[in-house]
Amino acid sequence: MGEGAIGVSVSLIAPAEDKAQKKITESLNVTFSKVLLDGRLLSSSQERTNLASKIIAVNEMQEKANSHNRWFLEKAKEAELDIDEDLIEDESNRPEKEQQQILEAKKARIRLASLLAQPMKTQKFGKFLSTNSAALQNELKQS
């Protein structure tokens, strides 16, 4: 950070913002390499991020419960008290909303693993395919 720092900056802009972005970069005397992104890649990235967020939220919730349980058990041991197992938080005695979140996170983990096993790709063809499509013919030639 600070003067002389080196790094990379990414500026995501819509085509309508191109002129304003150009003015900003010119006034800062910096250049950005223009990279065109396929919106489907962003959608795919967003899906992966949403799945990961669900997993992280549940991991944090479970870590908080585990931390609470450790503290509770430690204090009970220090006081030489027996603990009623119903007082220890686990999946079976959580509120229904939390149990639903845990279930969704398990499904999200499976889906995310499946998505991460394959690279993100742009769509090669339009919505409607035609045997006369130039894109289809090019694809067939490359195969």
Contacts in CASP RR format, 6 or more apart in sequence:
PFRMAT RR
TARGET T0000
AUTHOR 0000-0000-0000
METHOD contacts of the structure
MODEL  1
MGEGAIGVSVSLIAPAEDKAQKKITESLNVTFSKVLLDGRLLSSSQERTN
LASKIIAVNEMQEKANSHNRWFLEKAKEAELDIDEDLIEDESNRPEKEQQ
QILEAKKARIRLASLLAQPMKTQKFGKFLSTNSAALQNELKQS
9 32 0 8 1.000
11 21 0 8 1.000
11 32 0 8 1.000
12 37 0 8 1.000
13 20 0 8 1.000
13 21 0 8 1.000
21 32 0 8 1.000
25 31 0 8 1.000
25 32 0 8 1.000
38 122 0 8 1.000
38 123 0 8 1.000
40 122 0 8 1.000
40 123 0 8 1.000
41 120 0 8 1.000
41 122 0 8 1.000
44 115 0 8 1.000
44 120 0 8 1.000
45 120 0 8 1.000
47 115 0 8 1.000
48 112 0 8 1.000
48 115 0 8 1.000
48 116 0 8 1.000
51 108 0 8 1.000
51 109 0 8 1.000
51 111 0 8 1.000
51 112 0 8 1.000
51 115 0 8 1.000
52 108 0 8 1.000
52 112 0 8 1.000
54 101 0 8 1.000
54 104 0 8 1.000
54 105 0 8 1.000
54 108 0 8 1.000
55 105 0 8 1.000
55 108 0 8 1.000
55 109 0 8 1.000
55 112 0 8 1.000
57 101 0 8 1.000
57 105 0 8 1.000
58 101 0 8 1.000
58 102 0 8 1.000
58 104 0 8 1.000
58 105 0 8 1.000
59 105 0 8 1.000
61 98 0 8 1.000
61 101 0 8 1.000
62 102 0 8 1.000
65 89 0 8 1.000
65 90 0 8 1.000
65 94 0 8 1.000
68 89 0 8 1.000
69 88 0 8 1.000
69 89 0 8 1.000
72 83 0 8 1.000
72 87 0 8 1.000
72 88 0 8 1.000
73 83 0 8 1.000
73 88 0 8 1.000
76 82 0 8 1.000
76 83 0 8 1.000
86 93 0 8 1.000
91 99 0 8 1.000
91 102 0 8 1.000
94 102 0 8 1.000
124 135 0 8 1.000
124 139 0 8 1.000
125 133 0 8 1.000
125 135 0 8 1.000
125 136 0 8 1.000
125 139 0 8 1.000
126 133 0 8 1.000
126 135 0 8 1.000
129 136 0 8 1.000
130 136 0 8 1.000
END
